[in-house]
Amino acid sequence: MRIESFNDLLVAARAQPQPQRLLLVFTQAELPDQPTAEQRQQFQAGRGGVLTPQICVDKTPDELSSFAALLAEAQSLGADWQIVFAAALSGSGGQAPTEAQTNAALQRMVEAIKQGQVGGLIPFDLAGQPLRLGEAAN
């Protein structure tokens, strides 16, 4: 299935034969430490910067009815974010991933984002649309 929206991700996760946990890391663009003049100029123009994790959560696909529900929950937490990265963690033998497995996967995800290694993650914008990172800050 092609993921063309966050809601498509929910449908795909619900259709899997094993229980899933959705891993979500909300990020915000910030200036890097000791930015160059060019980096500062691009950032002020709404492009560039580094993505800094703000909060991370995990949910079962059934705990989220839609992207709008996720957005409302994030807003209720006071989260200030621009891009949410999503991944799914599959259970096995009909059992959902354990809390320890889920927490370890979320930590790896946060570290990957900090290092700019986001190839296995799906970034979504504030409207729940998938992004290509070159387009993320536009």
RABEL-V554649 format. One record per residue. N is the residue number from 1. RES is the residue in one small letter. PSI is psi in whole degrees, -180 to 180 (none if undefined). OMEGA is omega in whole degrees, 0 to 359 (NA if undefined). Layout:
BEGIN
N_RES_PSI_OMEGA / N_RES_PSI_OMEGA
END
This chain:
BEGIN
1_m_135_177 / 2_r_131_180 / 3_i_107_180 / 4_e_-1_176 / 5_s_166_177 / 6_f_-37_180 / 7_n_-32_174 / 8_d_-38_177 / 9_l_-42_178 / 10_l_-44_179 / 11_v_-45_180 / 12_a_-42_181 / 13_a_-39_179 / 14_r_-26_183 / 15_a_-8_182 / 16_q_148_181 / 17_p_-24_179 / 18_q_150_177 / 19_p_143_183 / 20_q_153_166 / 21_r_130_174 / 22_l_128_179 / 23_l_127_186 / 24_l_126_177 / 25_v_118_180 / 26_f_129_184 / 27_t_161_177 / 28_q_141_177 / 29_a_134_178 / 30_e_163_174 / 31_l_142_175 / 32_p_163_174 / 33_d_137_180 / 34_q_61_182 / 35_p_150_173 / 36_t_168_178 / 37_a_-39_180 / 38_e_-43_178 / 39_q_-42_180 / 40_r_-43_180 / 41_q_-45_179 / 42_q_-42_180 / 43_f_-44_180 / 44_q_-24_177 / 45_a_3_178 / 46_g_17_178 / 47_r_152_174 / 48_g_-166_185 / 49_g_-180_176 / 50_v_146_179 / 51_l_121_183 / 52_t_123_177 / 53_p_135_179 / 54_q_-51_176 / 55_i_157_174 / 56_c_145_180 / 57_v_162_171 / 58_d_146_182 / 59_k_150_168 / 60_t_156_178 / 61_p_-29_180 / 62_d_-15_178 / 63_e_-11_179 / 64_l_121_179 / 65_s_-27_184 / 66_s_174_175 / 67_f_-36_179 / 68_a_-38_178 / 69_a_-41_177 / 70_l_-44_179 / 71_l_-44_179 / 72_a_-41_179 / 73_e_-43_179 / 74_a_-40_179 / 75_q_-37_180 / 76_s_-25_177 / 77_l_-5_181 / 78_g_22_182 / 79_a_129_176 / 80_d_109_186 / 81_w_164_179 / 82_q_-33_180 / 83_i_134_173 / 84_v_129_176 / 85_f_136_181 / 86_a_147_173 / 87_a_162_177 / 88_a_143_177 / 89_l_121_184 / 90_s_142_173 / 91_g_-172_177 / 92_s_155_180 / 93_g_28_180 / 94_g_2_180 / 95_q_140_177 / 96_a_158_174 / 97_p_147_179 / 98_t_167_177 / 99_e_-41_179 / 100_a_-43_178 / 101_q_-42_181 / 102_t_-47_180 / 103_n_-40_179 / 104_a_-42_180 / 105_a_-40_177 / 106_l_-41_179 / 107_q_-43_177 / 108_r_-39_179 / 109_m_-46_178 / 110_v_-46_180 / 111_e_-40_178 / 112_a_-43_179 / 113_i_-44_179 / 114_k_-33_181 / 115_q_0_180 / 116_g_17_181 / 117_q_80_187 / 118_v_18_184 / 119_g_-33_182 / 120_g_9_183 / 121_l_155_177 / 122_i_116_176 / 123_p_137_178 / 124_f_146_177 / 125_d_-174_183 / 126_l_-13_178 / 127_a_2_180 / 128_g_18_179 / 129_q_138_179 / 130_p_148_182 / 131_l_153_162 / 132_r_133_189 / 133_l_-31_176 / 134_g_-22_180 / 135_e_-8_190 / 136_a_-39_186 / 137_a_0_181 / 138_n_none_NA
END
